Amino acid sequence: MKIYNNYQGYGLISRVLHWGIAIGIIGMFAMGLWMRSLGYYHPWYHPAPEIHKMAGVILVGFMILRLFWRWINPQPDSSSLKNWERHGASLAHAGFYVLVLLLGVSGYLLSTVDGRNIDMFGLFEIPPLLVSKGLEKLAGEVHEITAYVIIALAAVHALAALKHHFIDKDDTLRKMISGR
């Protein structure tokens, strides 16, 4: 089993980061929707946001790791794709990196602009870099909108992969599933 990417497919690390981040984003989105439905006296009203914050920090960390890994690894051959598909895929991937980082920054601000730290499993705390009353509303709106945009982009991304697999019958999806 290959660890690194090559021109035929993605290595194990790229695939684990891809699918792990995908599952994490979908899970975090679902958790965010669920948290909004909780009443004040619900037993998860206070712990759920704390778990969401910790998971968000980890998810952004993995996305930064994925970006670094992408820079130091070759990308599989995409010459079988049409020019517009290759450009669309590049834009979608760049969009994911930018949007996940924006989601992380807005979540961080939402969590810390009132002066509170983000507790990371009791091991350490992430302090606020900016304390500003009223900024949490804007940060919350940016966080929510960005989350919906990421989910929409992920749906388009998944549909494109399925199109390649079932209609074009090429190896685009197989490269990210099995590495071949």
N, C-alpha and C positions, 0 to 999 in steps of 0.2 A: 504494500500500500504506500503510495507516494505522499510525502508531506508537502512538498512544494508544487506550485503550479508548473505546467509546461505548456507547450503549444497545442497539445492534444486535449488537455482538460485541466480542471482545478484540482489542487492538492487537498489533503485532508484538513489542513488548518483553514484554508479559504472556505471550504464547504461547511465546516463546523461553525465558523464565525457567521457565514451567510445565514444558515438555517437557525442558529441560536439567536441571532439578532432579529430575524423575522418572527420567530415565536415570541421573543421578548416584546417586540413592538405590539404585536397583536394582543398579547396578554396584558400589557400595560394599558392599552387602549380600552380593553374590556374592563379592567380594574378601575380605570378612571370613570367610565360610564357607571359602573356599579357603585363607586364611592359617592357619586352625586345623588344616588337614590337613598342613601342611608340617613336615617333620622338621628338626632343628637343622642338619643338614649340607646341606639343600636350598639351592641358590644364591639363592633368593628369600626365605629365612627372615628375613634382616635388612633387605633393601631394601623388601620388600612392606609391612611396617608403617609405614615412613617415608613411602612413597607414599600409603598409606591416611590417615595423619595430615594430610599436606599437602592431599590432596583433600578431607578432611573439613572443614578450616578454610575452604577455598574454597567448599564446598557450603553451609556455615552462613552465610558471607558473602553468597552469592547468595540464600539464604532470607530473610535480613534485608532485602536489597535488594528482594526480591519483596514482602515485607510492607509496606515503605515505598511501593513502587509501587502496591500495592493501595489504600493509604490516600489517595493523591493522584489516583487515577483513578476515573472512574465505573465501576460494575459494569454489565454488560449486563442488560437487562430479563429478569427471571425470573418475570414474572406468569403465564406459562403453566404453571408448576410448581404442584403441589398444596402446600398449606401445610406438610405434614409433610416433603415433599421439599426445600422451601426451607430449613426448619430443620435437616434432616439434612445438607444440603450445607454450611450455615454451621458446624455442629458439626464436620463432617469437616475443613473448611478450617482452623478454629481448632485442631483436634487436630493437623493436620500441622505448623502453625507451632510449637506447644508441644512436640510430640514431637521435631521436628528440632532445636530448640534444646536440649532435654534430652539428645538424642543427642550433640550437639556438646559440651555441658558435661561429660557423663560421659566422652566420649572424651578431652577435654582433661585432665580429672583423671586418668584412667587413664594418660595419657602423661606427666604432669608431677609427680604427687604424690611421686615418688621423687627429685625435684630436677632432673630433666633438662628441657632446653628442647625445643621443637618447632622443628626447622630447616625453614625455608620456602625450598627450592630454593637454599640457600646465600646468599640475599639478605638475610635477617634471621631472627631467632629469636624465638619466643614463649616468654617465661619462665614458670616456675611461679608461681602466686599463692598456692599452699598446698602445703606439704610435710608429709606425714603418713604415716608408715609404717603399712601395713595398709589404708589407704583404697583402694588400687588394686583390691582384691578386690571391694569394694562397687561401686566405679565400673565395673568390668568387668561385674558382674552387671546393673547398671542399663543399661549400654550395650547388652548383648546382648538383654535383654528389650525395651527400647525399639525396637531394630532390628526384632525380630519383630513388634511391635505396629504399627510403621509399614508394614511389608510387608503385614500383614493389612488395615490400613486402606486401603492403596493398592489392594489386590485388590477390596475392597468399592467403592471409588471408581470403579475401572475398570469393574466390573460394572454399576454404576449408570449410567455414561455409555453403555455398550453397550445397556442396557435403554432408555434414552431414544432412542437412535439407531434400534435395530431393532424395538422393540416399540411405544414411544410415537410413533415417527417424528417427533420434534421436532428443533429446531436446537441442543440443548444441547451435543452433542459437536462439531458443525460450528462453533460459535462459538469453540471452543478449537483447532480444527484450521486453519480458514481465516480466522477472524475475522468471518465473516458469519453 
